[in-house]
Amino acid sequence: MSKKFWLGAVAFAMVSAMSIRSEAAILLSWNTNANLGTETSEPSVTNDLSISAAALTLGAGVTAAGNGNRFGGSSWFDAGNTVAGNTIGEAVTGNNFIEFTVAPLAGFQFSATSFDFIWDRSGTGPSAVAIRSSVDSFASDIGSVTGLLTGGTATTTLNTIPITGLNNIATATTFRAYGFNATATTGTGGFDTVTGTTTANVIFNGDVTAVPEPTSMALIGMFGVAGLAARYRRKNASSTVAV
């Protein structure tokens, strides 16, 4: 088999298997401007071409409550929670979250890099948010932000939770933003923004690639084996002493 054939096969295989990887970009985003605060579902305003559109939805433990430009509600704190501020464990048990699902289209996979959001709350509302995912059945935090602001600059402060370790996921994956460290059932909180803002205030970042074709991976593997064999032959030839 000719060297040109192998080079052509490898080039084709690598392009097919790896595709063009984009730099970290917005996979999904939402804008809560003009909300009444009583919404129970918030459709995405943008989505990557290889990712399905998705809505934010309230967990069963959160009650939608009127508040301009916000998606969230009250009841983040439940009866029996830690009075000084409920814990992430209590928030999980109480289903106190906002969730969304990242669903790549057939033939694509995504890697998550960060979750950005603007959050406002009342004085007794949740001052911390932790992100978990269905990858481990919401068993552990991916990351969290504490000390979230209330009033004033809260609606202009972008918070970021970096995401690592969630790479090349080809199946629909649900993410939940658990609100905790609230101190009263009447406390409110949620994704919020300044009136009239057209920029998204809830953003899920990552990148998308095509799922490698099995035949392409096989070609790369074959080329690797052939390359090693060729190196072995050259090494033997150079070490042979003519008689």
Backbone as CSV, one residue per row, in Angstrom:
resi,resn,N_x,N_y,N_z,CA_x,CA_y,CA_z,C_x,C_y,C_z
1,MET,0.854,-1.197,0.000,0.000,0.000,0.000,0.884,1.240,0.000
2,SER,0.563,2.216,-0.838,1.449,3.359,-0.995,1.403,4.305,0.186
3,LYS,2.518,5.046,0.322,2.603,6.048,1.387,1.563,7.133,1.173
4,LYS,1.321,7.526,-0.084,0.339,8.564,-0.369,-1.055,8.148,0.090
5,PHE,-1.360,6.843,-0.114,-2.675,6.377,0.312,-2.829,6.517,1.813
6,TRP,-1.778,6.095,2.539,-1.844,6.159,4.004,-1.995,7.603,4.476
7,LEU,-1.241,8.505,3.897,-1.340,9.907,4.312,-2.737,10.466,4.040
8,GLY,-3.297,10.123,2.889,-4.634,10.590,2.559,-5.680,10.008,3.488
9,ALA,-5.526,8.714,3.790,-6.478,8.055,4.682,-6.437,8.661,6.069
10,VAL,-5.219,8.930,6.542,-5.077,9.505,7.886,-5.663,10.911,7.945
11,ALA,-5.388,11.718,6.923,-5.932,13.076,6.897,-7.446,13.046,6.924
12,PHE,-8.032,12.165,6.130,-9.491,12.046,6.104,-10.027,11.577,7.443
13,ALA,-9.364,10.597,8.033,-9.812,10.038,9.308,-9.758,11.065,10.411
14,MET,-8.669,11.843,10.446,-8.515,12.826,11.516,-9.562,13.925,11.406
15,VAL,-9.850,14.366,10.191,-10.867,15.408,10.017,-12.237,14.860,10.400
16,SER,-12.527,13.620,9.992,-13.834,13.032,10.290,-13.998,12.755,11.774
17,ALA,-12.935,12.273,12.418,-13.025,11.885,13.821,-13.026,13.060,14.757
18,MET,-12.204,14.054,14.478,-12.040,15.166,15.405,-12.926,16.355,15.061
19,SER,-13.341,16.458,13.802,-14.140,17.579,13.311,-13.426,18.878,13.633
20,ILE,-14.169,19.991,13.585,-13.586,21.284,13.921,-14.050,21.653,15.314
21,ARG,-13.147,21.710,16.266,-13.501,22.034,17.641,-13.530,23.541,17.814
22,SER,-14.667,24.043,18.259,-14.781,25.476,18.486,-14.231,25.828,19.853
23,GLU,-13.799,27.071,20.006,-13.401,27.539,21.323,-14.650,27.612,22.195
24,ALA,-14.441,27.658,23.515,-15.568,27.723,24.428,-16.521,28.839,24.014
25,ALA,-17.779,28.503,23.885,-18.774,29.462,23.407,-20.083,29.242,24.149
26,ILE,-21.069,30.084,23.867,-22.371,29.960,24.512,-23.141,28.799,23.884
27,LEU,-23.518,27.835,24.717,-24.318,26.718,24.233,-25.804,27.003,24.410
28,LEU,-26.139,27.646,25.538,-27.524,28.024,25.814,-27.521,29.330,26.605
29,SER,-28.527,30.181,26.391,-28.626,31.399,27.195,-30.084,31.793,27.371
30,TRP,-30.333,32.562,28.436,-31.686,33.013,28.760,-31.638,34.485,29.172
31,ASN,-32.744,35.184,28.965,-32.858,36.577,29.379,-34.182,36.732,30.122
32,THR,-34.117,37.092,31.403,-35.335,37.175,32.216,-35.941,38.584,32.232
33,ASN,-35.399,39.486,31.426,-35.939,40.845,31.363,-37.425,40.810,30.990
34,ALA,-38.206,41.644,31.647,-39.657,41.783,31.422,-40.486,40.675,32.063
35,ASN,-39.834,39.773,32.781,-40.594,38.750,33.502,-41.431,39.386,34.610
36,LEU,-42.540,38.746,34.932,-43.350,39.166,36.074,-42.841,38.515,37.360
37,GLY,-42.083,37.430,37.191,-41.586,36.687,38.340,-42.461,35.499,38.682
38,THR,-43.641,35.443,38.079,-44.577,34.350,38.345,-44.450,33.214,37.318
39,GLU,-43.517,33.372,36.387,-43.325,32.335,35.360,-42.802,31.039,35.985
40,THR,-43.221,29.913,35.443,-42.711,28.615,35.901,-41.816,27.972,34.847
41,SER,-41.697,28.621,33.684,-40.833,28.130,32.616,-40.272,29.322,31.860
42,GLU,-39.003,29.245,31.496,-38.320,30.342,30.805,-37.584,29.797,29.584
43,PRO,-38.062,30.066,28.358,-37.411,29.515,27.161,-36.055,30.165,26.897
44,SER,-35.151,29.397,26.337,-33.834,29.940,26.001,-33.980,30.949,24.873
45,VAL,-33.088,31.940,24.850,-33.110,32.954,23.785,-32.079,32.638,22.712
46,THR,-31.060,31.860,23.050,-30.089,31.396,22.054,-29.685,29.968,22.393
47,ASN,-29.314,29.229,21.369,-28.751,27.899,21.564,-27.813,27.583,20.407
48,ASP,-26.746,26.864,20.706,-25.810,26.432,19.675,-26.564,25.611,18.626
49,LEU,-26.136,25.683,17.381,-26.824,24.973,16.311,-26.853,23.462,16.515
50,SER,-25.930,22.960,17.336,-25.863,21.516,17.581,-26.461,21.127,18.931
51,ILE,-27.109,22.103,19.597,-27.734,21.863,20.900,-29.207,22.264,20.808
52,SER,-30.097,21.455,21.354,-31.523,21.780,21.328,-31.834,22.973,22.230
53,ALA,-32.829,23.766,21.848,-33.310,24.838,22.716,-33.803,24.211,24.016
54,ALA,-33.729,24.975,25.107,-34.119,24.417,26.405,-34.713,25.492,27.291
55,ALA,-35.593,25.096,28.193,-36.237,26.036,29.112,-35.703,25.857,30.522
56,LEU,-35.649,26.967,31.263,-35.423,26.907,32.696,-36.753,26.526,33.333
57,THR,-36.735,25.636,34.300,-37.953,25.278,35.020,-37.673,25.244,36.516
58,LEU,-38.723,25.488,37.307,-38.572,25.512,38.757,-38.662,24.107,39.345
59,GLY,-37.828,23.854,40.360,-37.929,22.610,41.096,-39.234,22.598,41.884
60,ALA,-39.690,21.413,42.281,-40.971,21.280,42.976,-41.015,22.052,44.284
61,GLY,-39.842,22.326,44.885,-39.813,23.008,46.169,-39.870,24.516,46.089
62,VAL,-39.756,25.076,44.895,-39.745,26.535,44.727,-41.112,27.015,44.245
63,THR,-41.615,28.073,44.872,-42.911,28.638,44.500,-42.705,29.951,43.761
64,ALA,-43.200,30.035,42.530,-43.063,31.267,41.749,-43.672,32.431,42.520
65,ALA,-42.977,33.569,42.521,-43.449,34.744,43.262,-43.190,36.002,42.451
66,GLY,-44.165,36.870,42.395,-44.063,38.078,41.598,-42.846,38.927,41.943
67,ASN,-42.033,39.212,40.927,-40.848,40.049,41.107,-40.330,40.402,39.715
68,GLY,-40.354,41.672,39.359,-40.010,42.096,38.009,-38.644,41.649,37.532
69,ASN,-38.586,41.163,36.284,-37.344,40.768,35.597,-36.682,39.522,36.173
70,ARG,-37.397,38.764,36.975,-36.790,37.618,37.664,-37.428,36.300,37.248
71,PHE,-36.597,35.244,37.254,-37.113,33.874,37.167,-36.662,33.174,38.439
72,GLY,-37.603,32.882,39.296,-37.280,32.274,40.583,-38.528,32.232,41.434
73,GLY,-38.387,32.540,42.724,-39.553,32.517,43.582,-39.192,32.489,45.050
74,SER,-40.094,31.911,45.844,-39.891,31.816,47.290,-39.843,30.341,47.703
75,SER,-39.846,30.105,49.005,-39.845,28.745,49.577,-38.530,28.003,49.353
76,TRP,-37.441,28.736,49.149,-36.131,28.105,49.087,-35.769,27.507,50.454
77,PHE,-36.321,28.098,51.492,-36.129,27.628,52.871,-37.380,26.840,53.267
78,ASP,-37.172,25.674,53.866,-38.298,24.823,54.260,-38.367,24.685,55.775
79,ALA,-39.562,24.406,56.264,-39.749,24.183,57.697,-38.808,23.078,58.166
80,GLY,-38.104,23.350,59.265,-37.173,22.363,59.787,-35.744,22.545,59.300
81,ASN,-35.535,23.463,58.354,-34.173,23.739,57.867,-33.365,24.465,58.935
82,THR,-32.059,24.499,58.726,-31.155,25.194,59.631,-31.506,26.679,59.666
83,VAL,-31.854,27.185,60.847,-32.346,28.557,60.978,-31.324,29.588,60.512
84,ALA,-30.055,29.333,60.768,-29.012,30.294,60.394,-28.795,30.357,58.888
85,GLY,-29.424,29.465,58.150,-29.249,29.395,56.702,-29.256,27.943,56.267
86,ASN,-30.230,27.567,55.436,-30.309,26.154,55.066,-29.094,25.703,54.263
87,THR,-28.778,24.430,54.364,-27.586,23.867,53.740,-27.891,23.363,52.335
88,ILE,-26.844,23.056,51.579,-27.039,22.498,50.250,-27.757,21.155,50.362
89,GLY,-27.449,20.386,51.385,-28.118,19.102,51.577,-29.611,19.277,51.788
90,GLU,-29.988,20.309,52.558,-31.408,20.579,52.795,-32.083,21.086,51.525
91,ALA,-31.351,21.842,50.728,-31.899,22.332,49.461,-32.155,21.169,48.503
92,VAL,-31.247,20.203,48.475,-31.416,19.028,47.612,-32.636,18.233,48.060
93,THR,-32.738,17.996,49.358,-33.877,17.246,49.891,-35.196,17.956,49.606
94,GLY,-35.174,19.290,49.675,-36.389,20.068,49.460,-36.711,20.377,48.015
95,ASN,-35.885,19.873,47.073,-36.085,20.150,45.635,-36.115,21.648,45.341
96,ASN,-35.195,22.364,45.975,-35.121,23.818,45.817,-34.092,24.170,44.740
97,PHE,-34.522,24.142,43.510,-33.594,24.362,42.395,-34.296,24.943,41.185
98,ILE,-33.475,25.423,40.245,-33.913,25.774,38.887,-33.103,24.887,37.959
99,GLU,-33.739,24.230,37.006,-33.015,23.286,36.156,-33.203,23.556,34.675
100,PHE,-32.291,22.959,33.884,-32.360,23.008,32.427,-31.629,21.788,31.898
101,THR,-31.917,21.420,30.659,-31.307,20.231,30.062,-30.520,20.596,28.812
102,VAL,-29.290,20.128,28.749,-28.435,20.327,27.571,-28.519,19.053,26.737
103,ALA,-29.112,19.162,25.558,-29.335,17.986,24.707,-28.670,18.175,23.347
104,PRO,-27.498,17.536,23.136,-26.846,17.649,21.826,-27.642,16.898,20.760
105,LEU,-27.643,17.429,19.549,-28.321,16.743,18.453,-27.559,15.468,18.103
106,ALA,-28.222,14.571,17.395,-27.608,13.299,17.013,-26.296,13.540,16.268
107,GLY,-25.268,12.824,16.673,-23.966,12.944,16.022,-23.050,13.974,16.647
108,PHE,-23.502,14.650,17.734,-22.678,15.668,18.379,-22.524,15.390,19.871
109,GLN,-21.492,15.988,20.442,-21.230,15.860,21.868,-20.767,17.218,22.396
110,PHE,-20.991,17.470,23.692,-20.603,18.762,24.249,-19.684,18.580,25.445
111,SER,-18.884,19.601,25.699,-18.049,19.685,26.891,-18.401,21.004,27.568
112,ALA,-18.689,20.958,28.861,-19.098,22.154,29.599,-17.889,22.877,30.169
113,THR,-17.919,24.210,30.156,-16.800,24.992,30.698,-17.196,25.923,31.840
114,SER,-18.415,26.491,31.799,-18.821,27.371,32.903,-20.307,27.691,32.842
115,PHE,-20.812,28.167,33.974,-22.200,28.619,34.081,-22.168,30.027,34.645
116,ASP,-22.689,31.001,33.887,-22.698,32.409,34.294,-24.132,32.846,34.576
117,PHE,-24.323,33.657,35.612,-25.678,34.093,35.922,-25.671,35.340,36.807
118,ILE,-26.754,36.106,36.691,-26.998,37.232,37.584,-28.115,36.809,38.535
119,TRP,-27.907,37.043,39.822,-28.844,36.560,40.849,-29.178,37.697,41.807
120,ASP,-30.458,37.843,42.116,-30.875,38.808,43.138,-31.782,38.084,44.127
121,ARG,-31.867,38.617,45.333,-32.634,37.952,46.386,-33.130,38.978,47.399
122,SER,-34.055,38.534,48.220,-34.475,39.353,49.360,-33.493,39.093,50.500
123,GLY,-33.640,39.836,51.595,-32.708,39.681,52.713,-32.675,38.296,53.315
124,THR,-33.785,37.547,53.209,-33.828,36.192,53.760,-33.813,35.122,52.669
125,GLY,-33.590,35.547,51.426,-33.541,34.606,50.309,-32.195,33.906,50.211
126,PRO,-32.045,32.957,49.296,-30.806,32.174,49.161,-29.614,33.020,48.712
127,SER,-28.549,32.994,49.512,-27.347,33.775,49.184,-26.247,32.906,48.595
128,ALA,-26.576,31.671,48.252,-25.592,30.763,47.650,-26.283,29.884,46.609
129,VAL,-25.538,29.534,45.562,-26.042,28.662,44.500,-24.988,27.616,44.178
130,ALA,-25.411,26.369,44.092,-24.517,25.273,43.710,-25.083,24.581,42.476
131,ILE,-24.207,24.166,41.574,-24.613,23.469,40.357,-24.328,21.974,40.505
132,ARG,-25.314,21.164,40.144,-25.151,19.708,40.090,-25.727,19.205,38.767
133,SER,-25.419,17.944,38.419,-25.913,17.433,37.134,-26.396,15.993,37.251
134,SER,-27.133,15.571,36.242,-27.652,14.207,36.203,-26.573,13.180,35.900
135,VAL,-25.374,13.633,35.550,-24.276,12.698,35.262,-24.042,11.774,36.460
136,ASP,-24.124,12.333,37.682,-23.981,11.501,38.889,-25.255,11.533,39.720
137,SER,-26.385,11.728,39.041,-27.698,11.765,39.703,-27.772,12.860,40.763
138,PHE,-27.129,13.993,40.491,-27.153,15.176,41.363,-26.573,14.891,42.750
139,ALA,-25.597,14.011,42.798,-25.019,13.612,44.081,-23.981,14.586,44.620
140,SER,-23.301,15.319,43.740,-22.217,16.185,44.216,-22.197,17.512,43.475
141,ASP,-21.606,18.516,44.130,-21.504,19.845,43.524,-20.464,19.866,42.405
142,ILE,-20.817,20.492,41.308,-19.844,20.792,40.262,-19.062,22.031,40.679
143,GLY,-19.773,22.942,41.321,-19.181,24.189,41.801,-20.259,25.014,42.468
144,SER,-19.862,26.068,43.164,-20.852,26.902,43.843,-20.349,28.331,43.982
145,VAL,-21.285,29.234,44.259,-20.984,30.638,44.544,-21.711,31.000,45.830
146,THR,-21.023,31.628,46.765,-21.637,32.045,48.016,-21.565,33.572,48.142
147,GLY,-22.245,34.107,49.143,-22.211,35.551,49.364,-22.869,36.349,48.266
148,LEU,-23.912,35.785,47.651,-24.605,36.497,46.575,-25.290,37.751,47.116
149,LEU,-25.264,38.809,46.322,-25.739,40.115,46.761,-27.261,40.224,46.773
150,THR,-27.744,41.256,47.442,-29.166,41.576,47.427,-29.349,43.055,47.153
151,GLY,-30.193,43.385,46.157,-30.449,44.777,45.824,-29.231,45.474,45.245
152,GLY,-29.375,46.752,44.941,-28.250,47.551,44.457,-27.595,46.965,43.231
153,THR,-26.342,46.547,43.380,-25.571,46.043,42.237,-25.827,44.563,41.933
154,ALA,-26.708,43.925,42.695,-26.951,42.494,42.479,-27.387,42.199,41.049
155,THR,-28.235,43.062,40.487,-28.774,42.800,39.150,-27.818,43.170,38.022
156,THR,-26.615,43.591,38.371,-25.607,43.859,37.335,-24.331,43.050,37.581
157,THR,-24.333,42.202,38.600,-23.146,41.411,38.944,-23.238,40.019,38.341
158,LEU,-22.314,39.704,37.435,-22.301,38.390,36.794,-21.466,37.428,37.640
159,ASN,-22.077,36.333,38.046,-21.396,35.304,38.826,-21.024,34.145,37.911
160,THR,-19.874,33.544,38.152,-19.408,32.451,37.298,-19.046,31.222,38.122
161,ILE,-19.541,30.066,37.680,-19.147,28.783,38.268,-18.403,28.002,37.185
162,PRO,-17.075,27.837,37.315,-16.321,27.045,36.335,-16.770,25.575,36.381
163,ILE,-16.751,24.915,35.235,-17.132,23.501,35.158,-15.990,22.720,34.522
164,THR,-15.525,21.692,35.208,-14.467,20.830,34.672,-14.902,19.366,34.798
165,GLY,-14.326,18.526,33.961,-14.581,17.091,34.067,-15.811,16.588,33.336
166,LEU,-16.589,17.476,32.743,-17.764,17.043,31.977,-17.464,17.249,30.499
167,ASN,-16.874,16.240,29.892,-16.384,16.352,28.521,-16.972,15.282,27.606
168,ASN,-17.174,15.666,26.355,-17.605,14.740,25.300,-18.862,13.964,25.690
169,ILE,-19.883,14.704,26.111,-21.155,14.099,26.514,-22.112,14.130,25.319
170,ALA,-22.565,12.966,24.897,-23.409,12.862,23.709,-24.881,12.644,24.054
171,THR,-25.226,12.600,25.330,-26.606,12.367,25.747,-27.168,13.588,26.472
172,ALA,-28.484,13.712,26.492,-29.138,14.828,27.182,-28.764,14.805,28.656
173,THR,-28.327,15.944,29.176,-27.860,16.044,30.560,-28.558,17.211,31.249
174,THR,-29.121,16.942,32.420,-29.844,17.978,33.164,-28.943,18.602,34.219
175,PHE,-28.991,19.919,34.300,-28.236,20.664,35.301,-29.218,21.366,36.238
176,ARG,-28.884,21.386,37.526,-29.723,22.050,38.509,-28.926,23.082,39.287
177,ALA,-29.510,24.280,39.410,-28.915,25.331,40.234,-29.687,25.359,41.550
178,TYR,-29.062,24.811,42.589,-29.706,24.755,43.911,-29.433,26.057,44.663
179,GLY,-30.496,26.704,45.153,-30.338,27.893,45.972,-30.385,27.503,47.444
180,PHE,-29.413,27.983,48.220,-29.406,27.634,49.646,-28.855,28.788,50.479
181,ASN,-28.762,28.558,51.778,-28.385,29.583,52.753,-29.454,30.679,52.863
182,ALA,-30.712,30.279,52.642,-31.851,31.164,52.895,-32.228,31.012,54.367
183,THR,-32.942,31.997,54.913,-33.248,31.959,56.347,-34.737,32.040,56.670
184,ALA,-35.603,32.120,55.663,-37.043,32.172,55.920,-37.810,31.664,54.703
185,THR,-38.952,31.051,54.929,-39.752,30.518,53.820,-40.230,31.626,52.885
186,THR,-40.383,32.830,53.419,-40.852,33.955,52.595,-39.727,34.586,51.771
187,GLY,-38.488,34.202,52.043,-37.361,34.756,51.300,-37.441,34.407,49.823
188,THR,-37.138,35.368,48.967,-37.207,35.143,47.523,-35.817,35.231,46.886
189,GLY,-35.700,34.683,45.721,-34.433,34.750,44.994,-34.572,34.126,43.623
190,GLY,-33.663,34.477,42.721,-33.690,33.880,41.393,-32.814,34.629,40.420
191,PHE,-32.796,34.145,39.188,-32.046,34.802,38.124,-32.741,36.124,37.826
192,ASP,-31.972,37.199,37.755,-32.568,38.528,37.658,-31.708,39.412,36.757
193,THR,-32.232,40.566,36.395,-31.472,41.497,35.560,-32.076,42.892,35.660
194,VAL,-31.410,43.844,35.047,-31.878,45.227,35.053,-32.962,45.412,33.990
195,THR,-33.966,46.212,34.309,-35.046,46.482,33.357,-34.505,46.999,32.024
196,GLY,-34.975,46.405,30.951,-34.578,46.843,29.620,-33.323,46.181,29.078
197,THR,-32.708,45.308,29.865,-31.478,44.649,29.419,-31.774,43.637,28.317
198,THR,-31.037,43.733,27.219,-31.234,42.788,26.117,-30.192,41.668,26.129
199,THR,-29.173,41.819,26.967,-28.118,40.808,27.056,-28.570,39.665,27.952
200,ALA,-28.243,38.444,27.574,-28.604,37.277,28.380,-28.000,37.387,29.781
201,ASN,-28.758,36.996,30.794,-28.257,37.032,32.168,-28.099,35.651,32.787
202,VAL,-28.375,34.610,31.997,-28.127,33.222,32.407,-27.485,32.531,31.211
203,ILE,-26.262,32.041,31.375,-25.492,31.541,30.230,-24.782,30.238,30.582
204,PHE,-24.947,29.243,29.722,-24.231,27.970,29.871,-23.194,27.899,28.759
205,ASN,-21.923,27.826,29.138,-20.818,27.857,28.166,-20.170,26.481,27.978
206,GLY,-19.634,26.264,26.799,-18.924,25.021,26.511,-18.532,24.972,25.057
207,ASP,-18.263,23.783,24.550,-18.004,23.638,23.120,-18.594,22.330,22.631
208,VAL,-18.803,22.253,21.335,-19.449,21.104,20.716,-18.559,20.528,19.625
209,THR,-18.497,19.212,19.555,-17.751,18.546,18.490,-18.593,17.403,17.938
210,ALA,-18.249,16.945,16.748,-18.923,15.785,16.174,-18.428,14.526,16.880
211,VAL,-19.327,13.598,17.100,-18.932,12.309,17.689,-18.092,11.555,16.665
212,PRO,-16.883,11.090,17.035,-16.018,10.379,16.084,-16.696,9.136,15.518
213,GLU,-16.569,8.949,14.203,-17.102,7.755,13.563,-16.202,6.562,13.872
214,PRO,-16.775,5.392,14.170,-15.956,4.200,14.456,-14.972,3.867,13.357
215,THR,-15.390,4.055,12.080,-14.491,3.726,10.967,-13.297,4.668,10.940
216,SER,-13.518,5.944,11.301,-12.430,6.918,11.308,-11.422,6.574,12.388
217,MET,-11.940,6.210,13.566,-11.050,5.832,14.655,-10.251,4.577,14.294
218,ALA,-10.910,3.663,13.582,-10.210,2.443,13.174,-9.069,2.766,12.221
219,LEU,-9.291,3.707,11.290,-8.246,4.108,10.348,-7.063,4.726,11.082
220,ILE,-7.364,5.567,12.079,-6.285,6.179,12.848,-5.489,5.105,13.579
221,GLY,-6.230,4.108,14.145,-5.554,3.024,14.843,-4.675,2.210,13.910
222,MET,-5.184,1.934,12.695,-4.411,1.171,11.721,-3.151,1.926,11.323
223,PHE,-3.286,3.256,11.136,-2.122,4.043,10.753,-1.078,4.040,11.864
224,GLY,-1.572,4.095,13.117,-0.634,4.071,14.244,0.165,2.781,14.271
225,VAL,-0.501,1.647,14.050,0.176,0.351,14.041,1.163,0.279,12.879
226,ALA,0.723,0.761,11.703,1.598,0.731,10.524,2.831,1.606,10.749
227,GLY,2.618,2.752,11.390,3.733,3.656,11.660,4.758,3.033,12.583
228,LEU,4.288,2.345,13.616,5.197,1.678,14.557,5.984,0.569,13.863
229,ALA,5.279,-0.158,12.975,5.961,-1.240,12.250,7.052,-0.677,11.346
230,ALA,6.742,0.447,10.683,7.724,1.065,9.793,8.939,1.550,10.579
231,ARG,8.702,2.138,11.737,9.814,2.606,12.577,10.672,1.434,13.020
232,TYR,10.029,0.296,13.335,10.766,-0.891,13.770,11.651,-1.413,12.642
233,ARG,11.101,-1.425,11.397,11.886,-1.915,10.268,13.086,-1.007,9.997
234,ARG,12.862,0.329,10.078,13.962,1.263,9.844,15.049,1.110,10.906
235,LYS,14.622,0.882,12.119,15.580,0.733,13.209,16.413,-0.523,13.027
236,ASN,15.758,-1.628,12.612,16.469,-2.881,12.373,17.446,-2.729,11.204
237,ALA,16.975,-2.028,10.166,17.823,-1.867,8.975,19.068,-1.071,9.305
238,SER,18.924,-0.018,10.116,20.072,0.829,10.446,21.063,0.132,11.376
239,SER,20.555,-0.886,12.104,21.448,-1.563,13.054,22.091,-2.819,12.458
240,THR,21.699,-3.167,11.187,22.268,-4.352,10.560,23.680,-4.043,10.010
241,VAL,24.619,-4.900,10.306,25.985,-4.701,9.837,26.244,-5.590,8.607
242,ALA,26.652,-4.955,7.525,26.911,-5.720,6.290,28.135,-6.613,6.467
243,VAL,28.079,-7.839,5.914,29.209,-8.780,6.002,29.990,-8.729,4.698
